Amino acid sequence: MKRRPDTALTLGSTLVLALMAAPGPAQAAVRAQLGDHGDYSRLVLSVPKGVEPVAVVDGCVLRISVPDPLRWPLASLRDSFSRRLSDFVTADGGRSLTATVPCGARVASFMERRTLIVDVGGPPVPGVKPEAPGDGAVEAVVAAVAPEVGTIGVAEVVEALNPILIYN
């Protein structure tokens, strides 16, 4: 009598081998939008459910970190133009996204549902107190006379480049 292989055993062992050979869980993807709006640039990242990104600025670098690796849309971010955000790179095996920002830039970030919104404004202007946004009206200033060109001392240059203002 000829012996037949057990179909359940064959099917079960094939299933176990297939599961062992399958790649691990796929990394979740992030969707991104980047754009310039007048005096600031905005980066909008739609993150997967349960992900809590943290945005930190260190000098001239913006770093967005997450606890688990993600697939960041580097191609679309690099293809987009922004005056204040550039040089997008992933680090830590997909756990962070870095970008170059202007040194001393005003950066604000907040979460809205599953969306991280990062606004990057220009650096503060020395000697000018920031104004609260008004009713949206913009006042144009036209110079009637060309400014005089003169020499500038080292003290004036240092004061103009200092990002920390002291108000009395």
Secondary structure as GFF3:
##gff-version 3
##sequence-region A 1 168
A	DSSP	alpha_helix	7	21	.	.	.	ID=ss1
A	DSSP	beta_strand	28	29	.	.	.	ID=ss2
A	DSSP	beta_strand	31	37	.	.	.	ID=ss3
A	DSSP	beta_strand	40	46	.	.	.	ID=ss4
A	DSSP	beta_strand	54	58	.	.	.	ID=ss5
A	DSSP	beta_strand	61	65	.	.	.	ID=ss6
A	DSSP	beta_strand	70	71	.	.	.	ID=ss7
A	DSSP	alpha_helix	74	79	.	.	.	ID=ss8
A	DSSP	beta_strand	86	91	.	.	.	ID=ss9
A	DSSP	three_ten_helix	92	94	.	.	.	ID=ss10
A	DSSP	beta_strand	96	100	.	.	.	ID=ss11
A	DSSP	beta_strand	107	112	.	.	.	ID=ss12
A	DSSP	beta_strand	115	121	.	.	.	ID=ss13
A	DSSP	alpha_helix	154	161	.	.	.	ID=ss14
###
